[in-house]
């Protein structure tokens, strides 16, 4: 089982071997939307996409577990290394807007 939650609207789809991936997105009250381009797997690299009102957000700061990992480019994209942990927090901030994704990877022990 894979779970995702955020402080806003979230959707998640579980896929992959050993139930270690998730696909998550969130949108904050400021309409800052964050999604991952593909499955999110602990210990892997994934592309994050940030948009606001449908427009790519350039220069948004992305943190993973409190550590700044990059800023989005002109297309609203940045490649993010997902830590090899059971859970994590991804925060995307731009101006006064901020969206947080809580990632939780649950393995069935297979």
Residue pairs with C-beta under 8 A, 6 or more apart in sequence:
1 14
1 19
1 106
1 108
2 12
2 14
2 19
2 20
2 21
2 22
2 104
2 105
2 106
3 12
3 22
3 104
3 106
4 10
4 11
4 12
4 22
4 24
4 101
4 102
4 103
4 104
5 102
5 104
6 24
6 26
6 99
6 100
6 101
6 102
7 26
7 28
7 99
7 100
8 26
8 27
8 28
8 29
8 99
9 26
9 27
10 24
10 25
10 26
10 101
11 23
11 24
11 25
12 22
12 23
12 24
13 22
13 23
14 21
14 22
15 21
15 23
15 39
16 39
16 41
18 107
18 108
18 110
19 105
19 106
19 107
19 108
19 110
20 41
20 42
20 105
20 107
21 39
21 40
21 41
21 105
22 39
22 40
22 103
22 104
22 105
23 36
23 38
23 39
23 40
24 35
24 36
24 40
24 101
24 103
25 33
25 34
25 35
25 36
25 101
26 33
26 34
26 35
26 99
26 100
26 101
27 33
27 34
27 99
28 97
28 98
28 99
30 52
30 96
30 97
30 98
31 52
31 53
31 97
32 50
32 51
32 52
32 57
32 60
32 92
32 94
32 97
32 98
32 99
33 50
33 51
33 52
33 99
34 48
34 49
34 50
34 90
34 92
34 99
34 101
35 48
35 49
36 46
36 47
36 48
36 49
37 46
37 47
37 48
37 49
37 77
38 46
38 47
39 46
40 46
40 82
40 103
41 82
41 105
42 82
42 83
42 84
42 85
42 86
42 105
43 82
43 83
43 84
44 81
44 82
45 79
45 80
45 81
45 82
46 79
46 80
46 82
47 77
47 78
47 79
47 80
48 62
48 72
48 77
48 78
48 79
48 80
48 90
48 92
49 56
49 75
49 76
49 77
50 56
50 57
50 60
50 62
50 72
50 76
50 77
50 78
50 92
50 94
50 99
51 57
51 76
52 94
52 97
55 76
56 72
56 74
56 75
56 76
56 77
57 72
57 76
57 92
57 94
58 72
58 73
58 74
58 75
58 76
59 71
59 72
59 94
60 71
60 72
60 76
60 78
60 92
60 93
60 94
61 68
61 71
61 92
61 93
61 94
62 68
62 69
62 70
62 71
62 72
62 78
62 80
62 90
62 91
62 92
63 69
63 89
63 90
63 91
63 93
64 80
64 81
64 82
64 83
64 88
64 89
64 90
65 83
65 85
65 88
65 89
66 89
69 78
69 80
69 81
70 78
70 79
70 80
71 78
72 78
72 92
72 94
80 90
82 88
82 103
85 105
86 104
86 105
86 106
87 102
87 103
87 104
87 105
88 102
88 103
89 100
89 101
89 102
89 103
90 100
90 101
90 103
91 98
91 99
91 100
91 101
92 98
92 99
92 100
93 99
